């Protein structure tokens, strides 16, 4: 899910400042309500900013993430006691139990190579017969990586003055873009390097990969207002809704 750099408390402490609530969180919460979901797993939950808002009476919420610092932050945030936090990856998903499994942000893009198929298999096995998988990814035709990187920026954060520089390479033959960032926390006298590998998958690839593990794509949206995805290069997002296929 998250790069190893996001197990550092300095980066985790400012994570929500760059990844706050928005229409994506509204979409996931509405999906949970539309499904009358009683058991939800947030895979790659990070700091739990979305996860805790899914909790309500009569609903069981599990948040899974491989980063200990992220989970510690999540457990200690308001509402954190209403979620079951697990450190690891998709192998921790309960079998045949979930009404909804979600991957928000760039979580699905962080999962690459053999881990992608393994994750999809675990998800398929974790869904109830009428359960739903929902996640977002970026449309490779939009080539959003071309807008990443750029000159060094200095900004103020809750952890003090932060100087950041970013470089981007790729995509490679498999559609993986690597984004390398230097985070210099000036007041703390520390510099943290992160290297994020993000896999861009076409809608056709997503449908093939999901079908191979017994998941059917029910809807593809291009935005959080449920506008149908057409494959245009103007569309930045691919939002996937899928369910388990039964013979």
C-alpha angles and dihedrals in degrees: 000000000000123000115257089253088071090068086073114102094221093058093040090052093062098033096102091052089067097033107042133151118301143142090301091064090046088054095051093046091049090049091053091051094044090054093044083229115196096177121040131173120199104202112203090014095171112185091355095242091142097028097065092051090060092061118103138145112299094015126108116211127192122188118197126190135149095222115090094199091052092051092046089054090047094050092050098048120098107283093019091122090065093064131070106228121205127185112221140049139282095313086078094063112117113245121248090350112100128096089184135016116185138186112193132189114008095328095119090049092054091059108083143164116001092350090067095061091042091052093049091049091051090049093049090051091047097056125093116233090268096034126127136217116207128179143144133233136167125265108244091209088065090060092209091171088076089072094051126093122031137142125341114280130203120202141162119250137170086266092054132257113353126195114196135183126182137193130186132206131183154334093225125201091283094051096256118149120195118210114192117193133183113208111194113190098199099192093047093046092230135125121199122195121206129184114194120193112202124187116214110206127186121233088252091054092048092051092048094048093048093046091051091064096042100267123131122210107232099175140007116197130187096206143012091268090067098252107168115256112241102178095252118154087232091068111091100186138049110199111192129204114184138166138192118277118226126196 
